[in-house]
Amino acid sequence: VQLVESGGGLVQPGGSLRLSCAASGFTFSSYGMSWYRQAPGKERELVAGITSDGSSTNYADSVKDRFTISRDNAKNTVYLQMNSLKPEDTAVYFCRLNRWSLVYWGQGTQVTVSS
């Protein structure tokens, strides 16, 4: 299993970024996926999740109506569209797979929201 995040960077408050997580080594379309984030000195927290077919999503209250999770099963990729970014969204963002009671993480991508 390999999960590779990309798309992070430095953005001003109010700006947007789209994160991608390219997956390989398993049948991507069979598993739900999720995005987590970890800010300095804080615990890793769930940001958003999506079912295997993309029909259902869930979000942390702090990102509802600003972030959108989606997936393209033909490309084995899950996305996180982040709009109206705030300084408190600054964190390392990770994609996560839970398969057969094992948890897999990508290496993470840094998102910094600052003027």
PLY file of the C-alpha trace (Angstrom):
ply
format ascii 1.0
element vertex 115
property float x
property float y
property float z
element edge 114
property int vertex1
property int vertex2
end_header
0.00 0.00 0.00
1.24 3.45 -0.88
-0.46 6.78 -0.28
1.20 9.90 -1.66
-0.20 13.34 -0.85
0.49 16.47 -2.84
-0.86 19.97 -3.33
0.06 21.63 -0.06
1.72 25.00 0.19
1.53 28.52 1.53
-1.72 30.39 0.96
-3.20 33.62 2.26
-6.28 33.62 4.48
-9.37 33.27 2.36
-7.50 31.39 -0.32
-7.95 27.89 -1.70
-5.91 24.76 -2.19
-6.67 21.31 -3.56
-4.88 18.37 -2.02
-4.51 15.05 -3.82
-3.72 11.60 -2.48
-2.59 9.06 -5.06
-3.14 5.49 -3.89
-1.61 2.23 -5.07
-1.11 -1.33 -3.93
-4.73 -2.14 -3.18
-8.17 -2.08 -4.79
-8.85 1.60 -4.28
-12.51 1.49 -5.29
-13.30 -0.98 -2.51
-12.36 1.22 0.44
-13.43 4.39 2.09
-10.76 7.02 2.47
-10.24 9.94 4.78
-8.17 13.06 5.32
-6.66 13.95 8.67
-4.54 16.86 9.80
-2.10 17.55 12.57
-1.15 21.02 13.72
2.01 21.65 15.77
1.52 20.54 19.35
-1.90 19.07 18.65
-3.27 15.60 18.08
-4.07 14.35 14.63
-7.73 14.96 13.83
-10.21 13.78 11.24
-11.01 16.37 8.59
-13.23 14.48 6.13
-14.13 10.99 4.99
-15.67 9.46 1.89
-17.16 6.06 1.15
-15.72 3.70 -1.43
-18.11 4.80 -4.16
-18.13 8.45 -3.16
-21.82 8.46 -2.36
-21.42 9.59 1.23
-19.10 12.05 2.92
-18.57 13.40 6.41
-16.73 16.43 7.74
-15.38 17.87 10.93
-17.53 20.75 12.11
-14.58 23.10 11.76
-14.36 22.57 7.99
-17.99 22.04 6.99
-19.11 24.25 4.12
-15.47 25.14 3.34
-13.84 21.81 2.45
-15.01 19.16 0.00
-13.71 15.61 -0.21
-14.07 13.72 -3.46
-12.51 10.78 -5.27
-11.81 9.50 -8.74
-11.74 5.72 -8.66
-10.47 5.58 -12.23
-7.39 7.52 -11.14
-7.04 5.91 -7.68
-7.00 9.39 -6.17
-8.83 11.14 -3.36
-9.00 14.93 -3.20
-9.60 17.60 -0.61
-10.74 20.94 -1.97
-10.15 23.58 0.68
-11.76 27.00 0.32
-11.95 30.04 2.58
-8.82 28.90 4.36
-8.08 30.23 7.82
-4.82 30.43 9.78
-6.15 27.70 12.07
-6.23 25.32 9.09
-2.43 25.34 9.14
-1.30 21.73 9.60
0.20 18.72 7.94
-2.55 16.96 6.03
-2.55 13.18 5.70
-4.69 10.74 3.80
-5.63 7.55 5.56
-6.75 4.08 4.60
-8.27 1.61 7.01
-8.10 -1.86 5.52
-8.51 -5.18 7.28
-8.14 -3.46 10.67
-4.81 -1.99 9.58
-4.32 1.73 9.17
-2.12 3.21 6.47
-0.96 6.82 6.26
0.68 8.89 3.61
3.73 11.02 4.36
1.64 14.17 4.63
1.63 17.54 2.90
2.12 20.84 4.69
-0.57 23.51 4.43
0.29 26.92 5.81
-2.30 29.70 5.88
-0.66 33.03 6.57
-0.55 36.58 5.29
0 1
1 2
2 3
3 4
4 5
5 6
6 7
7 8
8 9
9 10
10 11
11 12
12 13
13 14
14 15
15 16
16 17
17 18
18 19
19 20
20 21
21 22
22 23
23 24
24 25
25 26
26 27
27 28
28 29
29 30
30 31
31 32
32 33
33 34
34 35
35 36
36 37
37 38
38 39
39 40
40 41
41 42
42 43
43 44
44 45
45 46
46 47
47 48
48 49
49 50
50 51
51 52
52 53
53 54
54 55
55 56
56 57
57 58
58 59
59 60
60 61
61 62
62 63
63 64
64 65
65 66
66 67
67 68
68 69
69 70
70 71
71 72
72 73
73 74
74 75
75 76
76 77
77 78
78 79
79 80
80 81
81 82
82 83
83 84
84 85
85 86
86 87
87 88
88 89
89 90
90 91
91 92
92 93
93 94
94 95
95 96
96 97
97 98
98 99
99 100
100 101
101 102
102 103
103 104
104 105
105 106
106 107
107 108
108 109
109 110
110 111
111 112
112 113
113 114
